[in-house]
Amino acid sequence: MKLSFNVGGLDRAIRMIVGVALAAVAYFGILSGTGAIIAYVLAAVAIVTGLVKFCPAYAIFGINSCKVESSN
């Protein structure tokens, strides 16, 4: 099964920034306990989906933020 990319450039940048920000919030103690764990998990998901250019939730709902490539 081939995974096609469904996360575009701006979407990737936003995911990476949000992921790093969430990780920093948890790491520096702004959130603690359960909130920090949730922040780390969301950060990991955002960073990984940004790096691999594929979001399973986008695939389920048929969303694609990649620019359509010309077939010419």
C-alpha positions as CSV (number, residue, x, y, z in Angstrom):
1,M,0.0,0.0,0.0
2,K,1.5,3.3,-1.1
3,L,0.8,6.3,1.1
4,S,0.4,9.5,-0.9
5,F,1.3,12.8,0.6
6,N,-1.6,14.8,2.0
7,V,0.1,17.5,4.1
8,G,1.3,20.6,2.1
9,G,4.1,23.0,2.8
10,L,2.3,25.6,4.9
11,D,0.4,22.9,6.8
12,R,3.8,21.1,7.5
13,A,5.3,24.3,8.8
14,I,2.4,25.0,11.1
15,R,2.5,21.4,12.4
16,M,6.2,21.7,13.2
17,I,5.9,25.0,15.0
18,V,2.9,23.9,17.0
19,G,4.7,20.6,17.8
20,V,7.8,22.3,19.1
21,A,5.8,24.9,21.0
22,L,3.7,22.1,22.8
23,A,6.9,20.2,23.6
24,A,8.5,23.3,25.0
25,V,5.4,24.1,27.1
26,A,5.6,20.7,28.7
27,Y,9.4,20.6,29.0
28,F,9.7,23.9,30.8
29,G,6.9,23.1,33.3
30,I,4.2,25.5,32.1
31,L,2.0,22.4,32.0
32,S,2.6,19.5,34.4
33,G,1.1,16.1,35.1
34,T,-1.6,14.9,32.7
35,G,-1.5,18.2,30.8
36,A,2.2,17.7,30.1
37,I,1.7,14.2,28.9
38,I,-1.1,15.3,26.5
39,A,1.1,18.1,25.3
40,Y,4.0,15.7,24.6
41,V,1.7,13.3,22.7
42,L,0.1,16.0,20.6
43,A,3.6,17.4,19.9
44,A,4.8,14.0,18.7
45,V,1.8,13.6,16.4
46,A,2.2,17.1,15.0
47,I,6.0,16.7,14.4
48,V,5.8,13.2,12.9
49,T,2.9,14.0,10.6
50,G,4.8,17.1,9.5
51,L,7.9,15.2,8.8
52,V,6.3,12.3,6.9
53,K,3.9,14.6,5.0
54,F,1.0,12.2,5.7
55,C,-1.9,12.6,8.2
56,P,-4.1,9.6,8.7
57,A,-7.0,11.8,9.8
58,Y,-6.8,13.8,6.6
59,A,-6.9,10.5,4.7
60,I,-10.0,9.4,6.5
61,F,-11.8,12.6,5.8
62,G,-10.5,13.1,2.2
63,I,-8.5,16.2,3.0
64,N,-5.4,17.1,1.0
65,S,-3.4,20.3,1.6
66,C,-0.8,19.5,-1.0
67,K,-0.7,21.4,-4.2
68,V,-1.9,19.4,-7.1
69,E,0.9,18.5,-9.4
70,S,0.4,19.1,-13.2
71,S,0.3,15.9,-15.3
72,N,1.7,17.7,-18.3
